[in-house]
């Protein structure tokens, strides 16, 4: 009886400790994304302000070609879908499918970066030509950094999912969910960026 009682007490202590210290990882990630979104909002505001106060300067704002940015938009939107498929495969305990979708997602992210670098080499302006050029490169470069970090995160999650006894399982899928949330955020920022820079 004494042994059972002591076990019950320990279980109650562990439960109370869990209740006292809830899992705040998701809250931390969302807080980071909100702060990151505010940084992007500052870039967007700077660009739109510059464009609004310089309507009479034909050489200050350049016309941008649409094919490559449109391709980049398609790549990122498809990558969001493939990442979602990876999560569904993990929920269904189909580890190999999950790994395959993760690799496809990372590949799409890398393809986006290659396409963006190609666009940089074909632009008619450089980083320091004027304020518009600097803002353009700052916006797209900062977003490209996020895509790079996201692709690295996806590859890390893929590696953890493929390793025997790895950290990514149906029971412990937070790393994948966190990377997926981050990736959707990056994709959403690109859609806004695409509209503001290339369509407006």
C-alpha positions, 0 to 999 in steps of 0.5 A: 500500500505504501509503495502504491501510495508513493507512486500515486504521489509521484504521478500527481507531482509530475502532473502538477509540474506539467500543468505549472509548466505548459508547452509554450513552444507554439506560442514562442514560434507565433510570437517570433513570426508576428515580430518577423511579420512586422519587420516585413511590414516596415519594408513594405511601408518604406517601398510604398511610401517611396513609390507614392512620393516619386510618381514624377520620377520616371527613372526612379522606379523600374518596370519589372518582368513578370515571368520569373516572379510568377514562376517563383510564386507557383513554386512556393505555393506548390511547396506549401501543398507538398509540405501539407502532404508531408504532415498528412503522411506523418499523421497516417504513419507513412514515414517514407511518404512523409520523407519524400514530400519533405524532400520535394518541398525542400527542392522547390524551395531551392528551385525558388532561390536559384530562380531568384538569383537568376532574376538578380543577374538579369535586372536592369539595376543594381543594389546601390542605383537608387532608393527603389533598387536598394529597397527591392533588394532588401525586401527580396533578399530578406525574404530569400534569407527566410526561404534559405533558413526554411529549406535548411529546417525542412532538410533537418526535419527530413533527416530526423524523420528518416533516422531510426528512432528519430525525433519526428514521429506521429507522437512527436511531430512538433518539429515538423509542424513548427517548420510547416507553420514557418514555411507557410508564413514565408510563402504568405509573405512572398504572395504579398511581396509579389503583389506589391513589387510586381503587380501594383 
